[in-house]
Amino acid sequence: MSQADVQALVVLLSNGQADQTLFPKFFFDVMNILGGTDWHTIAVPIKFIAGQNTVQLPGNLLNLINVVYDDTVLSELSLRELESITTGWRIAVGSPVAYTLETETAKTIAVFQTPFETSPMIIPVHGLPTGEDYTPGNGISIHSERRDDPLPYLTLPIALYILEREYNRESPHQDFAFAMGCRALGDLLFGMLK
């Protein structure tokens, strides 16, 4: 499904009252909310570099859910927990077993132990870099992302959230009761889908 499908549903449910110039802003807001609540998740290969304990994460990342190295799901630890394991955790070399987000930028993590080998290149024979084409020694970032193409079954709840915003704003058709009803029905649908 696409933004156009959501927009068509908003126009239909609002009986043409929805302001089409505000639709992109409302859609963007709702999609950011969905991205932050892990509705749109993806698994993307990430590269570990020998001797470097920081790993670059994908640019479209909103919320990091898990990091996998080889066949191991890395544990997320705080800086204090890593230092309680060993004060030299940044220079320990081996196969990564944990990571921390502390003291790193939003798009990087620090891993414990520092990888002793660089991740080999993934050759996309089947087009499945996290499936059949996965090469041992690589990592995978499982994270939520912001999308402009919502999943088909999210079209109605997204449209209801947009209608809530439309009928809450000051306009000739402002209707707080209808806006609250749209929000309640949208919450109910999202709750049923979880």
C-alpha positions in Angstrom: 0.0 0.0 0.0 1.1 3.6 -0.4 0.5 7.1 0.9 -2.0 7.5 -2.0 -4.1 4.7 -0.7 -4.2 6.2 2.8 -5.0 9.6 1.3 -7.9 8.1 -0.7 -9.3 6.5 2.5 -9.0 9.7 4.4 -10.9 11.6 1.7 -13.6 8.9 1.6 -14.1 8.7 5.4 -14.1 12.5 5.8 -16.6 12.9 3.0 -14.2 15.2 1.2 -13.8 17.6 4.2 -10.1 16.7 4.9 -7.7 19.4 3.9 -5.4 17.8 1.2 -2.7 20.4 1.8 -2.2 19.2 5.4 -2.4 15.5 4.6 1.4 15.1 3.9 2.2 16.7 7.3 -0.3 14.5 9.2 0.9 11.4 7.3 4.5 12.1 8.1 3.7 12.6 11.8 1.7 9.3 12.0 4.5 7.4 10.1 7.1 8.7 12.6 5.0 7.5 15.5 4.6 4.1 13.9 8.4 3.9 13.2 9.1 4.7 16.8 6.8 1.9 18.1 8.4 -0.8 15.9 5.6 -1.4 13.5 8.0 -1.3 10.5 11.0 -3.4 11.3 13.7 -4.7 9.0 16.8 -6.8 9.3 19.9 -5.4 7.5 23.4 -6.8 7.3 26.1 -4.7 9.1 29.9 -5.0 8.8 32.2 -5.7 11.6 35.8 -4.5 11.1 38.8 -6.3 12.6 40.4 -4.4 15.5 37.6 -1.8 15.6 35.1 -2.0 18.4 32.6 0.5 16.9 30.1 -0.7 14.3 28.2 1.6 12.0 24.4 1.1 11.9 22.1 1.7 9.0 21.1 5.3 8.3 17.3 4.6 8.3 17.4 3.2 11.9 14.9 4.7 14.3 14.9 2.1 17.2 17.5 -0.6 17.5 15.8 -3.9 18.5 18.7 -6.4 18.3 22.1 -7.0 16.9 23.3 -10.4 15.7 26.8 -11.5 15.0 27.3 -14.9 13.3 24.5 -16.9 15.0 24.6 -15.0 18.3 22.2 -12.3 19.5 24.4 -9.8 21.2 23.3 -8.6 24.7 22.8 -4.9 25.2 24.9 -3.9 28.3 25.4 -0.6 30.0 28.8 1.0 30.2 29.0 0.2 33.9 28.1 -3.5 33.2 30.9 -3.8 30.6 33.4 -2.2 32.9 32.4 -4.6 35.7 33.3 -7.5 33.3 36.7 -6.0 32.5 38.0 -2.5 32.6 39.8 -3.1 29.3 36.6 -4.2 27.5 37.4 -1.8 24.6 40.7 -3.6 23.8 39.6 -7.2 24.4 39.7 -9.1 21.1 37.5 -12.1 20.2 34.1 -12.8 18.9 31.6 -10.1 19.9 29.0 -11.1 22.6 27.6 -7.8 23.7 27.2 -4.1 22.7 26.5 -0.8 24.3 24.8 2.4 23.0 26.3 4.6 25.7 29.1 7.0 24.7 28.3 6.3 21.0 26.5 8.4 18.4 22.9 7.5 17.4 24.0 5.4 14.5 26.9 3.4 16.0 27.4 0.9 18.8 30.5 -0.3 20.6 30.9 -4.1 20.8 32.6 -6.3 23.4 34.8 -8.1 22.3 36.5 -6.3 19.4 36.2 -8.5 16.3 39.4 -10.3 15.3 38.3 -10.5 11.7 36.5 -8.3 9.2 33.1 -9.4 8.0 33.3 -11.0 4.6 31.4 -9.5 1.7 27.9 -10.8 1.2 27.4 -11.9 -2.4 23.7 -11.6 -3.3 23.1 -14.7 -5.3 19.5 -15.2 -4.2 18.8 -11.6 -3.2 18.5 -12.6 0.5 21.4 -11.1 2.4 19.9 -12.0 5.8 18.7 -15.5 4.5 20.3 -17.8 2.0 23.1 -15.4 1.0 24.2 -14.7 4.6 27.9 -15.3 5.1 29.2 -16.2 8.6 31.2 -13.5 10.3 28.7 -10.8 9.3 26.3 -8.9 11.6 22.6 -8.1 11.3 20.9 -5.1 12.6 17.2 -5.6 13.5 15.6 -2.2 13.8 12.5 -0.2 13.2 12.6 2.3 10.4 10.4 5.2 9.1 8.6 4.3 5.9 6.4 6.1 3.4 4.8 2.9 2.3 2.8 1.4 5.2 1.9 -2.2 5.4 -1.4 -2.9 3.7 -3.2 -3.9 6.9 -2.2 -0.6 8.6 -4.0 1.6 6.0 -7.2 2.0 8.0 -5.6 2.7 11.4 -3.3 5.2 9.8 -6.2 6.9 8.1 -8.1 7.1 11.5 -5.1 8.7 13.2 -4.9 11.3 10.4 -8.6 11.9 10.7 -8.1 12.5 14.4 -5.6 15.3 13.6 -7.9 16.7 10.9 -10.9 17.0 13.1 -9.0 18.3 16.1 -7.6 21.3 14.2 -9.4 24.6 14.0 -11.5 24.5 10.9 -15.2 24.9 9.8 -15.6 21.1 10.3 -13.8 20.8 13.7 -15.4 18.0 15.6 -13.7 16.8 18.8 -16.1 13.9 19.4 -15.5 12.5 16.0 -11.7 13.0 16.4 -11.8 11.2 19.7 -13.8 8.4 18.1 -11.2 8.1 15.3 -8.4 7.9 17.8 -10.2 5.3 19.9 -11.0 3.1 16.9 -7.4 3.5 15.6 -6.0 2.5 19.0 -8.4 -0.5 19.0 -7.2 -1.6 15.6 -3.6 -1.2 16.4 -4.1 -3.2 19.7 -5.8 -6.0 17.8 -3.0 -6.2 15.3 -0.2 -6.4 17.9 
